[in-house]
Amino acid sequence: MDITSRTVFIAGATSGIGLELARRFRAAGSTVVVGGRRTDTFTRLADEGLVPVEIDVTDAGSVIRARDEVLRTHPGLDTVITMAGTGIPEDLRDPTHFGAAETTVAVNVLGTIRVIDAFTPHLLARGNGGNSNSTIITVSSGIGFLPFPLMPTYGASKAAVHAYTEALRAQLAGTGVEVAELVPPAVATPLGSGNPHALALDAYGAEVMDLLAQDPTPPEILVQGVLMHRWAERDGTYAELVAQRSQALSMLPGRSKSSGRSGS
């Protein structure tokens, strides 16, 4: 895609990867609307030349209000990125983990679908019989392809986003709306900060933008650091890597502390 002239809405961009990509789209010349719940950051974001909009992807009314505001002020919107996500460790031996699982699915899966549904009619209307270049970018994770057992529902939710993206791409084929999937490995953000192998945020952002700038846009945005996750089954390393990543279960209460932590 041409990253220099887009009008982009990123749901979940007040911090982390979302904010990094927002800044890079802006620096490349695009207009960027950033959505999030952290309204205390909005003044700072506006000072950077970004356009903040309040959105809670778990609230249907909030998503519709955000959509209406974005399209009122930026009717030429051509790119939507569903960045909002959450994930925490869970002990599956303890039934009280269900609350965390429910929140993870609500944000990562239903929130993704809710944002896509809100903006798809506008993007289809721009499609003009397949001659436009509108784009939806979903965000899954390397953990969706290579589980990190300490975060089971997070991995399951990101596998769901991958499957949903594949179906969305098939259903929108020929409409002028392309569909891409961003597949991050562990990145040094608040969500991935505990991983010593996490990629530096700025390095990850630079690699992602280089991939997005390709023509045509790759259907999956795979930086070098996520290839071991994406292709583990194909490469015959899946079982070994899952066993290795299972060592992180020692972090859970009452589990052995003899193993180190791993995962991305």
Residue pairs with C-beta under 8 A, 6 or more apart in sequence:
1 79
1 133
1 135
1 178
1 212
1 213
1 215
1 217
2 133
2 213
2 215
3 24
3 25
3 28
3 29
3 30
3 209
3 212
3 213
4 28
4 29
4 30
5 29
5 30
6 25
6 30
6 31
6 78
6 79
6 135
7 30
7 31
7 33
7 74
7 76
7 77
7 78
7 79
8 22
8 25
8 30
8 31
8 32
8 33
8 77
8 78
8 79
8 80
8 81
9 32
9 33
9 35
9 53
9 70
9 74
9 77
9 79
9 80
9 81
9 119
10 18
10 21
10 22
10 32
10 33
10 34
10 35
10 81
10 83
11 18
11 35
11 36
11 55
11 57
11 66
11 80
11 81
11 82
11 83
11 84
11 111
11 115
12 18
12 35
12 36
12 57
12 82
12 83
12 84
12 85
13 19
13 21
13 22
13 32
13 34
13 35
13 36
13 50
13 81
13 83
14 34
14 35
14 36
14 37
14 38
14 41
14 45
14 52
15 36
15 38
15 41
15 189
15 190
16 83
16 187
16 189
16 190
16 191
16 201
17 83
17 139
17 184
17 187
17 189
17 201
17 204
17 205
18 34
18 36
18 81
18 83
18 84
19 34
19 45
20 201
20 202
20 204
20 205
21 81
21 83
21 205
21 208
21 209
22 32
22 34
22 50
23 48
23 50
23 205
24 205
24 206
24 208
24 209
25 32
25 209
26 32
26 48
26 49
26 50
28 209
30 79
31 51
31 74
32 49
32 50
32 51
33 50
33 51
33 52
33 53
33 70
33 73
33 74
33 77
34 45
34 50
34 51
34 52
34 53
35 52
35 53
35 54
35 55
35 66
35 70
35 84
36 52
36 54
36 55
36 84
37 54
37 55
37 56
39 52
39 54
41 52
42 52
42 54
45 51
45 52
46 52
51 73
51 74
53 66
53 69
53 70
54 62
54 65
54 66
55 62
55 63
55 65
55 66
55 84
55 115
56 62
56 63
57 63
57 82
57 84
57 107
57 110
57 111
57 112
57 114
57 115
58 106
58 107
58 110
58 111
60 114
63 114
63 115
63 118
64 118
66 118
67 118
67 119
67 122
70 77
71 77
71 122
77 119
77 122
77 123
78 123
78 126
78 132
78 133
78 134
78 135
79 134
79 135
79 136
79 137
80 115
80 116
80 119
80 123
80 135
80 136
80 137
81 136
81 137
81 139
81 182
82 111
82 112
82 115
82 116
82 136
82 137
82 138
82 139
83 139
84 107
84 108
84 111
84 112
84 115
85 107
85 108
85 111
85 139
85 191
86 103
86 104
86 107
86 108
86 154
86 191
87 104
87 108
87 151
87 153
87 154
87 157
87 191
88 100
88 104
88 151
88 154
89 150
89 151
89 251
89 252
90 97
90 100
90 101
90 150
90 151
90 152
90 153
91 97
91 252
91 253
92 152
100 153
101 152
101 153
104 153
104 154
104 157
105 153
105 156
105 157
108 154
108 157
108 158
108 160
108 161
109 157
109 160
109 161
109 164
112 138
112 139
112 161
112 164
113 164
116 136
116 138
116 168
119 136
120 136
120 172
120 177
123 134
123 136
123 177
124 172
124 175
124 176
124 177
126 132
126 134
126 176
126 177
127 134
127 175
127 176
127 177
128 176
129 176
130 174
130 175
130 176
131 176
132 176
132 177
133 176
133 178
134 176
134 177
134 178
135 177
135 178
135 179
135 180
135 217
136 168
136 172
136 177
136 178
136 179
136 180
137 179
137 180
137 181
137 182
137 221
138 161
138 164
138 165
138 168
138 179
138 180
138 181
138 182
139 161
139 181
139 182
139 184
140 158
140 159
140 161
140 162
140 165
140 181
140 182
140 183
141 154
141 155
141 158
141 183
141 184
141 185
142 183
142 184
142 185
142 186
142 226
142 228
142 229
142 230
142 264
143 151
143 154
143 155
143 158
143 229
143 263
143 264
144 155
144 157
144 158
144 159
144 160
144 161
144 162
144 183
145 159
145 162
145 183
145 229
145 230
145 232
145 233
146 228
146 229
146 230
146 232
146 238
146 241
146 242
146 245
147 155
147 242
147 245
148 154
148 155
148 245
148 248
148 263
148 264
149 242
149 245
149 246
149 248
149 249
150 245
150 248
150 249
150 251
150 252
150 263
151 263
161 181
162 181
162 183
165 179
165 181
168 179
169 178
169 179
169 219
172 178
172 179
178 216
178 217
179 219
180 212
180 217
180 218
180 219
180 220
180 221
181 219
181 220
181 221
182 208
182 221
183 220
183 221
183 222
183 226
183 229
183 230
184 204
184 223
184 226
185 198
185 199
185 223
185 225
185 226
185 229
185 264
186 192
186 195
186 197
186 198
186 199
186 263
186 264
187 198
187 199
187 200
187 201
187 204
188 198
188 199
188 200
188 201
189 198
189 201
192 198
192 264
194 261
195 261
195 262
195 263
195 264
197 262
197 264
198 264
199 223
199 225
204 223
204 225
207 223
207 224
208 221
208 223
211 218
211 221
211 222
211 223
212 221
220 230
222 230
225 264
228 235
228 237
228 241
229 264
232 238
232 241
244 262
245 262
245 263
247 259
247 260
247 261
247 262
248 259
248 260
248 261
248 262
248 263
249 255
249 259
250 256
250 257
250 258
250 259
250 260
250 261
251 261
